[in-house]
Amino acid sequence: MLIKWNTVSPYFCPLGRQTVRKAVGNAGMGLRKKRMPFCNEVDRGSKFAPPERGADFRMVLNYERIYRIFERSKANGHENAYVKKLQMRIVKAHQEGKHGRVKSLQWLLTHSFYARALAVKRVTENRGKRTAGVDGVLWSTPKSKYEAILDLKRKNYKPQPLKRVYIPKKNGKKRPLSIPTMKDRAMQTLYKFALEPIAEITADPNSYGFRIGRCTQDAIEQCFTSLNKAKSPKWVLEGDIKGCFDNISHEWILNNIPLDKEILRKWLKCGYIETGKLFPTEQGSPQGSAISPVICNMVLDGLETKLKAKYHKTKIKGKAYFPKVNFIRYADDFIITGETKELLENGVLPIVEEFMAERGLELSKEKTVITHITDGFDFLGCNIRWYKDKLLTKPSKKNYKAIVDKVRSIIKSNATCRQEDLIRQLNPVIRGWINYQKYNISHEAFERFDFDVWRSLWRWCYRRHPKKGKKWIAKRYFRQMGTRSWTFCATTKDGFALKLIYATDTHITRFLKTKSEATPFDSRWEEYFEERDTMRMMREIKGRKKINALYKMQNGICPHCNERITIEKGFRIHTTLGKDYKERHYLLHADCHRKNTLLD
């Protein structure tokens, strides 16, 4: 920012407020400055060297100081609260049919400082923060992050081409992945904040991929709900879209996605670089972009509504008739249930193909099949099958083989490492698979998995000591831990016993599915999601520690009604902002939390 010597220097604070204004008349001549009521030391001239008369100078910001202010605001959750509030206003305006207000709120969100700061935060703190685009630029310093916040502007914005890489698929093929630059990722994340609320309230009720508050277990549980009764449908159409992200029609996206058309067109037409050459993009939304999952969901939304409009409960000759057509989708994988095979082949499948053709998509003939429920089918790593008189969801053979192969490869690649280091590498992998499959009927799979892991570890131990006896090896690497006599365990330097995680020690429970009509941006469902968050914290160790700490700090008393907090009455974690703009958490009764009167 270039300024004259006889003008007052504008100071741009992280909150987006100009605290100093230009001098009027003869005021401000020399080093005198006319001050606003809320100005600070910056306008006193102490931070800058006095300039020569008639010369221009460049104002040098103290980026480290400014970014500390920014980091403190991030810790307090200011930007999250601001963005969430605007998103809820967008949802309310859309429900009331005020489309002009929706556009104005989207513009306000994409131009606000807090939203830009949150976008930079998301980009610089996720797993891809060390992956650069075609320009090789990374935002790793406070100065670069703060400059990035100020640089996220719509005016004169031009995205750079994508960097194309390929990642292997399960079937041996390769999946094209396009990597945008850091600035393009931040801009896409920023506009994603404005698009996501509309995508949530217009989504299909039983769509579970790339949505807030939903996961794969929700889709699996919905499959179980639709197929677990004796009168449930017995035929299933397994659908898979051929190259979903790469073949979406640009024309359809520009005509139907409620987002800034100019910005959207630039992202779709930016092209990609492969082997040093620039290739244009005539169709598709690139995989790897932050906003592509939301666009893909909006492209596929409406299929469930279309099927329900044709296949619903009706009366034929005075008798109720229900074709039992149910739709469950996760990203580009979906299943459709039906009463008969002919209904799915001749009635449902043509509707799906027509729906996809309008969007430039087509079904994969290899993966689109019609299966009877007694034969079972694989969906999201689980096998869903009817056994005699009941429906069971078990880990699929492909999913089980994949995790066993991964564990074996880790063990083989660490043939000479310490036992402690091997356990630290295996535990996160084993824990992740167990937590995913613990909601299914996985007892037999867990037992088999523990045996396969033990056998691989025994070979690892035996090859390290070929001249030692089996008893010596067993005593060296395995211990008695509780009721388990063969526990792979090591003692750390500080005397801590580090043991391997075993699948059979996990308690198998049923997953509580999120309600299909619930959306996190609707104020009517805010209490529902808070209740689910509380239940989730009760299931996790970190969550239980936090709840116990709050309970002890309050001596088990609700600060709102001064009565004891019990499980029977229920409780919630209430968050409020103090006078110092810091978040404070309290443990309240469910009714007291609902009133929302504490420190508001």
C-alpha positions as CSV (number, residue, x, y, z in Angstrom):
1,M,0.0,0.0,0.0
2,L,1.6,3.3,-1.2
3,I,0.7,6.4,0.8
4,K,1.8,10.1,0.8
5,W,3.7,11.7,3.6
6,N,1.0,14.2,4.5
7,T,-1.8,11.7,4.8
8,V,-2.7,9.5,7.7
9,S,-1.7,5.9,7.3
10,P,-4.7,3.5,7.1
11,Y,-4.3,0.6,9.5
12,F,-6.1,-2.6,8.5
13,C,-6.8,-4.7,11.6
14,P,-7.5,-8.4,11.4
15,L,-11.2,-7.7,12.1
16,G,-11.4,-5.7,8.9
17,R,-11.9,-2.3,10.6
18,Q,-10.1,0.9,9.5
19,T,-9.3,2.6,12.8
20,V,-7.6,5.7,11.3
21,R,-9.0,8.1,8.7
22,K,-7.6,10.6,6.3
23,A,-6.8,14.0,7.8
24,V,-9.0,17.0,6.8
25,G,-7.7,20.4,5.8
26,N,-4.4,21.4,7.2
27,A,-4.5,18.7,9.9
28,G,-2.1,15.9,9.3
29,M,0.7,18.1,7.9
30,G,4.1,16.9,8.9
31,L,3.7,14.0,11.3
32,R,0.5,15.2,13.0
33,K,-2.4,12.8,12.7
34,K,-6.1,13.2,13.3
35,R,-7.1,10.3,15.5
36,M,-10.3,8.2,15.7
37,P,-11.7,7.2,19.1
38,F,-10.6,3.5,18.6
39,C,-7.1,4.0,17.3
40,N,-4.0,2.4,18.8
41,E,-0.3,2.9,18.8
42,V,0.1,2.1,15.2
43,D,-1.0,5.6,14.1
44,R,1.4,7.4,16.4
45,G,4.3,6.9,14.1
46,S,6.3,4.8,16.5
47,K,6.2,1.7,14.2
48,F,7.5,3.5,11.1
49,A,10.5,5.6,10.3
50,P,9.6,9.3,9.6
51,P,9.5,9.8,5.8
52,E,11.1,12.5,3.9
53,R,8.9,15.4,2.7
54,G,7.2,14.8,-0.6
55,A,8.4,11.2,-0.8
56,D,6.4,8.0,-1.0
57,F,7.1,5.0,1.3
58,R,5.8,1.5,1.7
59,M,4.1,0.6,5.0
60,V,5.7,-2.5,6.5
61,L,3.3,-4.5,8.6
62,N,4.4,-6.5,11.6
63,Y,3.1,-9.8,10.3
64,E,4.1,-11.9,13.2
65,R,2.2,-9.6,15.6
66,I,-0.9,-9.5,13.4
67,Y,-0.9,-13.2,12.8
68,R,-0.7,-13.8,16.6
69,I,-3.9,-11.8,16.9
70,F,-5.3,-13.9,14.1
71,E,-4.3,-17.2,15.7
72,R,-5.8,-16.1,19.0
73,S,-9.1,-15.3,17.2
74,K,-8.9,-18.8,15.6
75,A,-8.5,-20.4,19.0
76,N,-11.5,-18.6,20.3
77,G,-13.6,-19.9,17.3
78,H,-14.7,-16.4,16.1
79,E,-14.5,-17.3,12.4
80,N,-16.4,-20.6,12.8
81,A,-19.3,-18.9,14.7
82,Y,-19.5,-16.0,12.1
83,V,-19.5,-18.4,9.1
84,K,-22.0,-20.8,10.7
85,K,-24.3,-17.9,11.5
86,L,-24.3,-16.6,7.9
87,Q,-24.8,-20.2,6.6
88,M,-27.9,-20.5,8.8
89,R,-29.2,-17.2,7.5
90,I,-28.7,-18.5,3.9
91,V,-30.8,-21.6,4.7
92,K,-33.6,-19.5,6.3
93,A,-33.7,-17.2,3.3
94,H,-33.8,-20.1,0.9
95,Q,-36.6,-21.8,2.8
96,E,-38.6,-18.6,2.7
97,G,-38.1,-18.3,-1.1
98,K,-36.1,-15.1,-0.9
99,H,-33.6,-16.0,-3.6
100,G,-32.3,-12.4,-3.9
101,R,-31.5,-12.4,-0.2
102,V,-29.7,-15.7,-0.6
103,K,-27.4,-14.2,-3.3
104,S,-26.7,-11.1,-1.1
105,L,-25.8,-13.3,1.9
106,Q,-23.6,-15.5,-0.3
107,W,-21.8,-12.3,-1.5
108,L,-21.4,-11.1,2.2
109,L,-20.0,-14.5,3.2
110,T,-17.4,-14.7,0.4
111,H,-16.2,-11.2,1.0
112,S,-16.0,-11.3,4.8
113,F,-12.6,-11.4,6.6
114,Y,-13.6,-14.2,8.9
115,A,-14.7,-16.5,6.0
116,R,-11.4,-15.8,4.2
117,A,-9.5,-16.5,7.4
118,L,-11.3,-19.8,7.9
119,A,-10.7,-20.8,4.3
120,V,-7.0,-20.2,4.7
121,K,-7.1,-22.1,8.0
122,R,-8.7,-25.1,6.4
123,V,-6.2,-25.2,3.5
124,T,-3.1,-24.8,5.7
125,E,-4.2,-27.3,8.4
126,N,-5.5,-30.2,6.4
127,R,-3.6,-33.3,5.0
128,G,-2.7,-31.6,1.7
129,K,-1.0,-28.6,3.3
130,R,2.4,-29.8,2.1
131,T,1.2,-30.5,-1.5
132,A,1.8,-27.6,-3.8
133,G,0.2,-26.9,-7.2
134,V,1.8,-26.0,-10.5
135,D,3.3,-22.8,-9.0
136,G,5.1,-24.7,-6.2
137,V,3.9,-22.2,-3.5
138,L,3.1,-23.3,0.0
139,W,1.7,-21.2,2.9
140,S,3.8,-22.2,5.7
141,T,4.8,-18.9,7.4
142,P,2.6,-16.4,9.3
143,K,3.4,-13.7,6.7
144,S,2.3,-15.9,3.8
145,K,-0.9,-16.9,5.6
146,Y,-1.9,-13.4,6.4
147,E,-1.1,-12.1,3.0
148,A,-3.2,-14.9,1.6
149,I,-6.2,-13.8,3.6
150,L,-5.9,-10.3,2.1
151,D,-5.3,-11.7,-1.4
152,L,-8.5,-13.8,-1.5
153,K,-10.5,-11.4,-3.7
154,R,-12.9,-11.9,-6.6
155,K,-11.7,-9.0,-8.6
156,N,-9.1,-9.9,-11.2
157,Y,-9.0,-13.5,-9.9
158,K,-7.8,-16.1,-12.4
159,P,-7.2,-19.7,-11.4
160,Q,-4.1,-21.5,-12.5
161,P,-4.1,-24.9,-14.3
162,L,-4.3,-28.0,-12.2
163,K,-1.5,-30.4,-11.6
164,R,-2.5,-33.9,-12.8
165,V,-1.3,-37.0,-10.9
166,Y,-2.6,-40.6,-10.9
167,I,-3.3,-42.8,-7.9
168,P,-3.9,-46.6,-8.2
169,K,-7.4,-48.1,-7.8
170,K,-8.4,-51.5,-6.4
171,N,-9.1,-52.9,-9.8
172,G,-5.6,-52.1,-11.0
173,K,-6.6,-49.0,-13.0
174,K,-5.5,-45.5,-12.1
175,R,-7.6,-42.6,-10.9
176,P,-6.8,-39.1,-12.2
177,L,-6.3,-36.6,-9.4
178,S,-6.1,-32.8,-10.1
179,I,-4.2,-30.6,-7.5
180,P,-5.0,-26.9,-7.5
181,T,-2.7,-24.3,-6.2
182,M,-3.0,-23.1,-2.5
183,K,-4.8,-19.9,-3.6
184,D,-7.3,-21.8,-5.8
185,R,-7.9,-24.2,-2.9
186,A,-8.6,-21.4,-0.5
187,M,-11.0,-19.7,-3.0
188,Q,-12.9,-22.9,-3.6
189,T,-13.2,-23.5,0.1
190,L,-14.4,-19.9,0.5
191,Y,-17.2,-20.4,-2.1
192,K,-17.9,-23.8,-0.7
193,F,-19.0,-22.1,2.5
194,A,-21.6,-20.2,0.5
195,L,-22.8,-23.2,-1.5
196,E,-22.9,-25.9,1.2
197,P,-26.0,-24.7,3.0
198,I,-28.1,-24.8,-0.2
199,A,-26.7,-28.2,-1.1
200,E,-27.7,-29.5,2.3
201,I,-31.3,-28.5,2.3
202,T,-31.8,-29.5,-1.4
203,A,-30.1,-32.9,-1.0
204,D,-31.8,-36.2,-1.3
205,P,-32.9,-37.5,2.2
206,N,-30.9,-40.7,1.8
207,S,-27.7,-39.2,0.4
208,Y,-24.8,-39.7,2.8
209,G,-21.6,-39.0,1.0
210,F,-19.6,-35.7,1.5
211,R,-22.2,-34.3,3.9
212,I,-21.8,-32.8,7.3
213,G,-23.0,-35.0,10.1
214,R,-23.2,-38.1,7.9
215,C,-20.9,-41.0,7.3
216,T,-20.7,-44.5,5.7
217,Q,-22.3,-46.1,8.7
218,D,-25.5,-44.0,8.1
219,A,-25.8,-45.5,4.6
220,I,-25.2,-49.0,5.9
221,E,-27.7,-48.6,8.6
222,Q,-30.3,-47.3,6.1
223,C,-29.7,-50.4,4.0
224,F,-30.4,-52.5,7.1
225,T,-33.6,-50.6,7.9
226,S,-34.9,-51.0,4.3
227,L,-34.1,-54.7,4.0
228,N,-34.3,-56.3,7.5
229,K,-38.0,-57.2,7.7
230,A,-39.7,-60.3,6.3
231,K,-41.9,-58.1,4.0
232,S,-39.0,-56.0,2.9
233,P,-37.9,-56.0,-0.8
234,K,-35.7,-58.9,-1.9
235,W,-34.1,-57.4,-5.0
236,V,-31.3,-54.8,-5.1
237,L,-30.0,-52.7,-8.0
238,E,-26.3,-52.0,-7.4
239,G,-25.4,-48.8,-9.3
240,D,-22.1,-47.3,-10.1
241,I,-21.5,-44.2,-12.3
242,K,-18.8,-44.4,-14.9
243,G,-16.2,-41.6,-14.2
244,C,-18.6,-39.5,-12.3
245,F,-16.4,-36.5,-11.5
246,D,-14.7,-36.5,-15.0
247,N,-17.8,-36.6,-17.1
248,I,-20.3,-34.1,-15.6
249,S,-21.7,-31.7,-18.1
250,H,-20.3,-28.1,-17.7
251,E,-23.5,-26.7,-19.2
252,W,-25.6,-28.4,-16.6
253,I,-23.4,-27.2,-13.8
254,L,-23.5,-23.6,-15.0
255,N,-27.3,-23.6,-15.4
256,N,-28.2,-25.3,-12.2
257,I,-25.6,-24.7,-9.5
258,P,-26.5,-21.5,-7.5
259,L,-23.1,-20.0,-7.4
260,D,-21.2,-17.1,-9.0
261,K,-21.2,-18.1,-12.7
262,E,-18.0,-16.3,-13.6
263,I,-16.0,-17.9,-10.8
264,L,-17.5,-21.3,-11.5
265,R,-16.8,-21.1,-15.2
266,K,-13.1,-20.2,-14.5
267,W,-12.7,-23.2,-12.3
268,L,-14.3,-25.6,-14.8
269,K,-12.3,-24.3,-17.8
270,C,-8.9,-23.8,-16.2
271,G,-7.4,-27.0,-17.7
272,Y,-4.7,-29.2,-16.3
273,I,-0.9,-29.8,-16.8
274,E,0.4,-33.2,-17.5
275,T,4.0,-34.1,-18.6
276,G,4.6,-30.3,-19.1
277,K,1.7,-29.8,-21.5
278,L,-1.5,-27.9,-20.9
279,F,-4.8,-29.7,-21.7
280,P,-8.2,-28.1,-21.7
281,T,-11.1,-29.3,-19.7
282,E,-14.4,-29.6,-21.6
283,Q,-16.3,-31.6,-19.1
284,G,-16.2,-32.8,-15.5
285,S,-15.4,-31.4,-12.1
286,P,-11.8,-32.2,-11.1
287,Q,-11.2,-34.7,-8.4
288,G,-9.0,-33.0,-5.8
289,S,-10.8,-29.6,-5.7
290,A,-12.4,-28.6,-2.5
291,I,-15.7,-27.7,-4.0
292,S,-16.1,-30.7,-6.4
293,P,-17.7,-33.1,-3.8
294,V,-20.5,-30.5,-3.1
295,I,-21.0,-29.9,-6.9
296,C,-21.1,-33.7,-7.5
297,N,-23.8,-34.2,-4.8
298,M,-25.9,-31.4,-6.2
299,V,-25.6,-32.9,-9.7
300,L,-26.9,-36.3,-8.4
301,D,-29.6,-34.9,-6.1
302,G,-33.1,-35.3,-7.3
303,L,-33.0,-39.0,-8.3
304,E,-34.6,-40.2,-5.1
305,T,-37.4,-37.6,-5.5
306,K,-38.0,-38.7,-9.1
307,L,-38.2,-42.4,-8.1
308,K,-40.5,-41.6,-5.2
309,A,-42.8,-39.6,-7.4
310,K,-43.5,-42.6,-9.6
311,Y,-43.1,-45.5,-7.2
312,H,-45.1,-44.8,-4.1
313,K,-48.0,-46.4,-2.1
314,T,-51.2,-46.5,-4.3
315,K,-54.5,-48.3,-4.4
316,I,-55.2,-50.7,-7.2
317,K,-58.7,-52.1,-7.3
318,G,-59.3,-51.0,-3.7
319,K,-56.1,-52.8,-2.5
320,A,-52.9,-51.0,-1.3
321,Y,-49.9,-51.5,-3.5
322,F,-46.3,-50.5,-2.6
323,P,-43.5,-51.4,-5.1
324,K,-40.9,-51.1,-2.2
325,V,-38.5,-48.9,-4.1
326,N,-35.9,-47.4,-1.7
327,F,-32.9,-45.3,-2.6
328,I,-29.6,-45.1,-0.7
329,R,-26.6,-43.2,-2.1
330,Y,-23.0,-42.5,-0.9
331,A,-21.1,-40.3,-3.4
332,D,-21.4,-42.0,-6.8
333,D,-22.3,-45.4,-5.4
334,F,-25.9,-46.2,-4.8
335,I,-28.4,-49.0,-4.4
336,I,-32.1,-49.2,-5.2
337,T,-34.4,-51.9,-3.8
338,G,-37.4,-53.3,-5.5
339,E,-40.2,-55.9,-5.1
340,T,-39.2,-57.8,-8.3
341,K,-36.3,-58.1,-10.7
342,E,-38.5,-57.0,-13.6
343,L,-39.5,-53.8,-11.8
344,L,-35.9,-52.8,-11.4
345,E,-34.9,-53.8,-15.0
346,N,-37.8,-52.4,-16.9
347,G,-39.0,-49.6,-14.6
348,V,-36.3,-48.2,-12.4
349,L,-33.2,-48.6,-14.5
350,P,-34.5,-46.6,-17.5
351,I,-35.4,-43.7,-15.2
352,V,-31.9,-43.8,-13.7
353,E,-30.2,-43.8,-17.2
354,E,-32.4,-40.9,-18.4
355,F,-31.5,-38.9,-15.2
356,M,-27.8,-39.5,-15.7
357,A,-27.9,-38.7,-19.4
358,E,-29.3,-35.2,-18.7
359,R,-26.1,-34.6,-16.7
360,G,-23.7,-36.1,-19.2
361,L,-23.2,-39.3,-17.1
362,E,-23.7,-43.0,-17.7
363,L,-23.8,-46.1,-15.6
364,S,-20.9,-48.6,-15.5
365,K,-22.1,-51.8,-17.1
366,E,-19.5,-53.8,-15.2
367,K,-20.6,-52.7,-11.7
368,T,-24.3,-52.1,-12.3
369,V,-26.0,-55.4,-11.4
370,I,-29.3,-56.7,-10.0
371,T,-28.9,-59.1,-7.0
372,H,-31.2,-61.1,-4.8
373,I,-30.8,-60.4,-1.1
374,T,-30.1,-64.0,-0.3
375,D,-27.0,-63.9,-2.5
376,G,-25.9,-60.7,-0.7
377,F,-24.1,-57.7,-2.0
378,D,-21.1,-55.6,-1.0
379,F,-21.6,-51.9,-0.1
380,L,-19.1,-49.6,1.5
381,G,-16.8,-52.4,2.8
382,C,-19.7,-54.5,4.2
383,N,-21.5,-57.5,2.9
384,I,-25.3,-57.3,3.4
385,R,-27.1,-60.6,3.1
386,W,-30.2,-62.4,4.2
387,Y,-29.5,-65.5,6.3
388,K,-32.6,-67.8,6.6
389,D,-34.7,-65.6,8.8
390,K,-32.6,-62.4,9.4
391,L,-30.5,-59.8,7.7
392,L,-26.8,-59.5,8.7
393,T,-24.2,-56.9,7.8
394,K,-20.6,-58.3,8.0
395,P,-17.2,-57.1,6.8
396,S,-16.8,-57.9,3.1
397,K,-14.1,-60.3,1.9
398,K,-12.4,-57.6,-0.1
399,N,-12.4,-55.2,2.9
400,Y,-11.0,-57.9,5.2
401,K,-8.3,-59.0,2.7
402,A,-7.2,-55.3,2.2
403,I,-6.7,-54.7,5.9
404,V,-4.8,-58.1,6.4
405,D,-2.6,-57.3,3.4
406,K,-1.8,-53.9,4.8
407,V,-0.9,-55.2,8.2
408,R,1.3,-57.9,6.7
409,S,3.1,-55.4,4.5
410,I,3.9,-53.2,7.5
411,I,5.3,-56.1,9.4
412,K,7.4,-57.3,6.4
413,S,8.8,-53.8,5.7
414,N,9.9,-53.4,9.4
415,A,11.8,-56.7,9.8
416,T,14.7,-55.0,11.8
417,C,12.9,-52.4,13.7
418,R,12.3,-52.4,17.5
419,Q,9.1,-54.1,18.8
420,E,8.0,-50.8,20.3
421,D,8.2,-49.0,16.9
422,L,6.3,-51.9,15.2
423,I,3.5,-51.6,17.7
424,R,3.2,-47.9,17.2
425,Q,2.9,-48.4,13.4
426,L,0.3,-51.2,13.7
427,N,-2.0,-49.7,16.3
428,P,-3.5,-46.8,14.3
429,V,-4.2,-49.1,11.3
430,I,-5.8,-51.7,13.4
431,R,-7.8,-49.2,15.5
432,G,-9.1,-47.5,12.3
433,W,-10.4,-50.8,10.8
434,I,-12.0,-51.9,14.1
435,N,-13.8,-48.6,14.7
436,Y,-15.2,-48.8,11.2
437,Q,-16.5,-52.4,11.5
438,K,-17.5,-52.5,15.2
439,Y,-21.1,-51.5,14.2
440,N,-21.6,-54.6,12.1
441,I,-21.7,-58.4,13.0
442,S,-18.0,-58.6,13.1
443,H,-17.2,-61.1,15.9
444,E,-16.1,-63.9,13.6
445,A,-14.1,-61.5,11.5
446,F,-12.4,-60.0,14.5
447,E,-11.4,-63.5,15.8
448,R,-10.0,-64.4,12.4
449,F,-8.2,-61.0,12.2
450,D,-6.5,-61.5,15.5
451,F,-5.3,-64.9,14.5
452,D,-3.9,-63.7,11.1
453,V,-2.1,-60.8,12.9
454,W,-0.6,-63.2,15.5
455,R,0.6,-65.5,12.8
456,S,2.4,-62.7,11.0
457,L,3.9,-61.4,14.2
458,W,5.1,-64.9,15.1
459,R,6.9,-65.2,11.8
460,W,8.4,-61.8,12.4
461,C,9.7,-62.8,15.8
462,Y,11.0,-66.3,14.7
463,R,13.0,-64.9,11.7
464,R,14.7,-62.4,14.0
465,H,15.9,-65.2,16.3
466,P,16.4,-68.3,14.1
467,K,18.7,-70.0,16.7
468,K,16.4,-69.5,19.7
469,G,13.7,-71.8,20.9
470,K,10.0,-71.1,20.7
471,K,9.6,-70.8,24.4
472,W,12.3,-68.1,24.6
473,I,10.8,-66.2,21.7
474,A,7.3,-66.4,23.3
475,K,8.7,-65.1,26.6
476,R,10.6,-62.3,24.9
477,Y,7.8,-60.8,22.8
478,F,4.5,-62.0,24.4
479,R,3.1,-61.5,27.9
480,Q,0.1,-62.2,30.1
481,M,-2.1,-59.1,30.1
482,G,-5.4,-59.6,31.9
483,T,-7.1,-62.7,30.5
484,R,-5.0,-62.7,27.4
485,S,-1.8,-64.9,27.6
486,W,-0.4,-64.1,24.2
487,T,-0.3,-60.3,24.2
488,F,2.3,-58.7,21.9
489,C,3.8,-56.2,24.3
490,A,6.9,-54.1,24.8
491,T,8.3,-52.0,27.6
492,T,9.2,-48.4,26.7
493,K,12.1,-46.4,28.2
494,D,9.9,-44.8,30.8
495,G,8.7,-48.3,32.0
496,F,5.3,-48.1,30.2
497,A,3.9,-51.4,28.8
498,L,2.9,-50.7,25.2
499,K,0.7,-53.5,23.8
500,L,-0.9,-54.3,20.5
501,I,-4.6,-53.6,20.0
502,Y,-6.7,-56.7,19.6
503,A,-10.0,-56.7,17.7
504,T,-11.8,-59.1,20.0
505,D,-11.4,-56.7,22.9
506,T,-13.8,-54.3,21.1
507,H,-17.5,-54.2,22.1
508,I,-19.8,-54.5,19.1
509,T,-22.8,-52.1,19.2
510,R,-25.5,-50.9,16.8
511,F,-25.0,-47.6,15.0
512,L,-27.6,-44.9,15.6
513,K,-28.4,-43.4,12.2
514,T,-28.7,-39.7,11.6
515,K,-32.3,-38.7,10.7
516,S,-32.7,-38.3,6.9
517,E,-34.4,-34.9,7.1
518,A,-31.9,-33.4,9.6
519,T,-29.5,-30.6,8.4
520,P,-26.9,-28.9,10.5
521,F,-27.6,-25.4,9.0
522,D,-31.2,-25.4,10.1
523,S,-31.8,-23.9,13.6
524,R,-34.6,-26.4,14.2
525,W,-32.2,-29.3,14.1
526,E,-29.5,-27.6,16.2
527,E,-30.5,-29.3,19.4
528,Y,-30.6,-32.7,17.7
529,F,-27.0,-32.4,16.5
530,E,-25.9,-31.2,19.9
531,E,-27.4,-34.3,21.4
532,R,-25.6,-36.5,18.9
533,D,-22.3,-34.7,19.6
534,T,-22.8,-35.4,23.3
535,M,-23.5,-39.1,22.7
536,R,-20.4,-39.3,20.5
537,M,-18.2,-37.7,23.2
538,M,-19.5,-40.3,25.6
539,R,-18.3,-43.1,23.3
540,E,-14.8,-41.6,22.9
541,I,-12.1,-41.5,25.5
542,K,-11.2,-37.8,24.8
543,G,-14.8,-36.9,25.0
544,R,-15.3,-38.7,28.4
545,K,-12.2,-37.0,29.8
546,K,-13.6,-33.6,28.8
547,I,-17.0,-34.3,30.3
548,N,-15.4,-35.6,33.6
549,A,-13.3,-32.5,33.8
550,L,-16.3,-30.2,33.5
551,Y,-18.2,-32.3,36.0
552,K,-15.5,-32.0,38.6
553,M,-14.9,-28.3,38.0
554,Q,-18.6,-27.6,38.6
555,N,-18.8,-30.1,41.5
556,G,-21.6,-31.9,39.7
557,I,-23.9,-28.8,39.9
558,C,-25.6,-27.2,37.0
559,P,-24.7,-23.5,37.1
560,H,-28.1,-22.5,35.6
561,C,-30.5,-24.1,38.1
562,N,-28.0,-25.1,40.9
563,E,-29.2,-28.7,40.9
564,R,-27.2,-31.8,40.6
565,I,-26.4,-33.2,37.1
566,T,-27.5,-36.8,36.7
567,I,-27.7,-39.2,33.8
568,E,-31.5,-39.5,34.2
569,K,-32.0,-35.8,33.6
570,G,-29.5,-35.7,30.8
571,F,-26.9,-33.1,30.1
572,R,-25.3,-31.0,27.3
573,I,-22.1,-29.1,26.8
574,H,-23.0,-25.4,26.6
575,T,-20.6,-23.0,24.9
576,T,-20.6,-19.2,25.4
577,L,-18.3,-16.3,24.7
578,G,-17.0,-14.3,27.6
579,K,-16.1,-10.6,27.7
580,D,-12.6,-11.4,26.6
581,Y,-14.0,-13.2,23.5
582,K,-12.9,-16.6,24.7
583,E,-15.0,-19.7,24.5
584,R,-16.1,-21.2,27.8
585,H,-17.7,-24.6,28.2
586,Y,-20.3,-25.5,30.9
587,L,-22.1,-28.8,31.7
588,L,-25.8,-28.0,31.9
589,H,-29.0,-30.0,32.1
590,A,-30.7,-30.6,28.7
591,D,-33.6,-28.3,29.7
592,C,-31.2,-25.6,30.9
593,H,-29.2,-25.8,27.7
594,R,-32.4,-25.5,25.7
595,K,-33.3,-22.3,27.4
596,N,-29.9,-20.9,26.4
597,T,-29.9,-18.2,29.0
598,L,-26.4,-18.7,30.5
599,L,-24.1,-15.8,29.7
600,D,-25.8,-15.0,26.4
